[in-house]
Amino acid sequence: MPDHLTIVDHPLVQHKLTVMREVATPTATFRQLLREISQLLAFEVTRDLDLTTRQIETPLCEMQAPTLAGRDPALISILRAGNGFLDGMLDLIPFARVGFVGLQRDEETLEPMQYYFKVPDRLDERAVIVVDPMLATGHSSAAAIDLLKQNGAKNIRLMCLVAAPEGVAHMHEKHPDVPLVIAALDDHLNEKGYIVPGLGDAGDRMFGTK
């Protein structure tokens, strides 16, 4: 397994992912499971956030207690499916800043086309967590991270639900400094660029648009 890749094999993550893969799982259930699984993955993707200490008073004494250091983290959703991760992550990190990158895949070339970009300021001083449920070719995620780096981001990590080997390889080639946290590494991409076995189009299944 590549050094930059972490697969979260926690039993609850794997169980919830199995239910999400099933074609018969309804939209409301899929959406709720995506929120729940994002919280579980968030524990791993935030594991190395910097800590400092501050003095507090407990009911018994004063102490130097650990607290997150630096500016609030930034959660960056790759539209539209990335939004399914935001609610769960904001439950855990309610003070996080949120940004959005809109990239639409050209169905002929499979290359990403930008249509929206709005992110927090001072990305160079924040831990930046990019979220997108499906890492297929990896082109959209790599392009989004290109844009974030151009806007100053340095401390970046990518969180996905399911990845294809092709996407993992592309991300490592383009951004070897970006750790990748996923729930499953699937088998391959089909001729249309979809992950197999996968779970279909995460955005369509989450929003009920197909």
C-alpha positions in Angstrom: 0.0 0.0 0.0 1.4 3.5 -0.9 2.7 5.5 2.1 0.4 8.3 1.3 -2.7 6.1 1.4 -4.8 5.2 4.5 -7.7 2.7 4.2 -10.0 3.0 7.2 -11.0 -0.6 7.8 -13.1 0.0 11.0 -16.0 -2.5 11.1 -18.6 0.3 11.3 -17.1 2.0 8.2 -17.1 -1.2 6.2 -20.6 -2.2 7.3 -22.1 1.2 6.4 -20.2 1.2 3.0 -21.7 -2.2 2.2 -25.3 -0.8 2.7 -24.4 2.2 0.6 -23.2 0.0 -2.3 -26.5 -1.9 -2.5 -28.5 -0.7 -5.5 -31.8 -1.0 -3.5 -30.7 1.4 -0.7 -33.0 4.4 -0.9 -31.9 8.0 -1.2 -32.7 9.0 2.4 -30.7 6.0 3.8 -27.8 6.6 1.5 -27.7 10.3 2.5 -27.8 9.5 6.2 -25.1 6.8 5.9 -22.8 9.2 4.0 -23.2 11.7 6.9 -22.4 9.0 9.4 -19.4 7.5 7.6 -18.0 11.0 7.1 -17.7 11.3 10.8 -15.9 8.0 11.2 -13.5 8.9 8.4 -13.0 12.4 9.9 -11.3 10.9 12.9 -8.6 9.5 10.7 -8.1 12.5 8.4 -7.8 14.9 11.4 -5.5 12.6 13.4 -2.4 14.7 12.8 -3.9 18.2 13.3 -1.5 20.3 15.4 -2.1 20.8 19.1 -1.0 23.3 21.6 -2.0 23.9 25.2 -3.9 26.5 27.2 -4.5 26.9 30.8 -8.0 26.0 32.0 -9.6 25.4 35.4 -11.3 22.1 36.1 -13.6 21.6 39.1 -10.5 20.4 41.0 -7.5 22.4 39.8 -5.9 24.4 37.0 -4.1 22.6 34.2 -2.4 23.0 30.9 -4.9 21.3 28.5 -4.5 20.3 24.9 -6.4 22.4 22.2 -6.1 22.7 18.5 -3.4 25.1 17.3 -3.5 27.7 14.6 -6.3 28.9 12.5 -9.6 27.0 12.1 -9.3 24.1 9.6 -10.9 24.5 6.1 -13.2 21.9 4.7 -13.2 22.1 0.9 -16.1 20.3 -0.9 -15.6 19.2 -4.5 -19.1 19.8 -5.9 -21.6 18.4 -5.8 -21.1 15.0 -4.1 -18.5 16.4 -1.7 -21.4 18.2 0.1 -22.6 14.9 1.4 -19.5 14.8 3.7 -19.9 18.3 5.0 -22.8 17.9 7.5 -21.1 15.0 9.3 -17.7 16.7 9.4 -19.2 20.0 10.7 -20.9 18.1 13.5 -17.4 17.2 14.7 -15.6 20.5 13.6 -18.4 23.1 13.8 -15.8 25.9 13.8 -14.3 24.9 10.5 -14.4 27.2 7.5 -16.0 25.8 4.4 -15.1 26.3 0.7 -16.3 24.9 -2.6 -14.7 23.9 -5.8 -17.0 23.2 -8.8 -15.5 20.8 -11.3 -17.6 19.1 -14.0 -16.2 16.0 -15.8 -16.2 16.1 -19.5 -17.8 12.8 -20.4 -15.7 12.5 -23.6 -12.3 13.3 -22.3 -13.0 12.6 -18.6 -11.0 15.8 -17.8 -12.4 18.3 -15.2 -13.8 21.7 -16.2 -14.0 24.4 -13.5 -17.2 26.3 -13.0 -17.0 27.5 -9.4 -14.3 28.4 -6.8 -15.0 30.0 -3.4 -12.7 29.2 -0.5 -11.7 30.7 2.9 -8.9 33.2 3.2 -5.4 32.4 4.6 -5.3 28.9 3.3 -1.6 28.9 3.9 -2.3 29.1 7.7 -5.0 26.4 7.8 -5.2 22.6 7.7 -7.1 22.0 4.4 -9.3 18.9 4.2 -10.6 18.2 0.6 -13.7 16.0 0.5 -15.1 14.0 -2.4 -16.8 10.6 -2.1 -15.5 9.1 -5.3 -11.9 9.1 -6.5 -12.2 7.6 -10.0 -9.6 8.9 -12.5 -8.4 11.3 -9.8 -8.3 14.2 -12.4 -11.0 16.3 -10.6 -9.3 15.9 -7.2 -5.9 16.7 -8.6 -7.3 19.8 -10.4 -9.0 21.0 -7.2 -5.8 20.6 -5.2 -3.9 22.5 -8.0 -6.3 25.4 -7.5 -6.0 25.3 -3.7 -2.2 25.3 -3.9 -2.4 28.3 -6.2 -4.4 30.0 -3.5 -1.7 29.3 -0.9 -2.8 26.0 0.7 0.2 23.9 1.9 -1.2 21.5 4.5 -3.7 19.5 2.5 -5.2 16.1 2.9 -7.9 14.4 0.8 -10.8 12.3 2.2 -12.8 10.0 -0.1 -15.2 7.1 0.4 -14.2 4.8 -2.5 -11.2 5.0 -4.7 -10.0 3.2 -7.9 -6.3 2.2 -8.2 -6.1 4.6 -11.2 -7.2 7.5 -9.1 -4.8 6.8 -6.3 -1.9 6.5 -8.7 -2.9 9.8 -10.5 -3.1 11.6 -7.1 0.2 10.3 -6.0 1.8 11.4 -9.3 0.4 14.9 -9.2 0.4 15.5 -5.5 2.7 13.1 -3.6 2.6 15.5 -0.6 -1.1 15.1 0.0 -2.2 12.2 2.3 -5.3 10.3 1.1 -7.8 8.7 3.5 -10.5 6.4 2.0 -12.9 3.6 3.2 -12.2 1.2 0.3 -9.8 0.7 -2.6 -11.9 -0.9 -5.4 -10.9 -3.0 -8.4 -10.8 -0.8 -11.5 -12.4 1.8 -13.7 -14.8 0.7 -16.4 -14.8 2.2 -20.0 -16.9 5.1 -18.8 -14.6 6.0 -16.0 -16.8 4.7 -13.2 -15.4 2.8 -10.2 -16.1 -1.0 -10.2 -17.6 -2.4 -8.0 -18.2 1.1 -6.7 -21.6 2.4 -5.7 -22.7 4.3 -8.8 -22.8 8.1 -9.0 -22.6 9.3 -5.4 -24.2 12.7 -6.3 -27.2 11.1 -8.0 -27.7 8.6 -5.2 -27.4 11.3 -2.5 -29.7 13.8 -4.2 -32.1 11.4 -5.9 -31.4 12.9 -9.3 -31.4 9.6 -11.2 
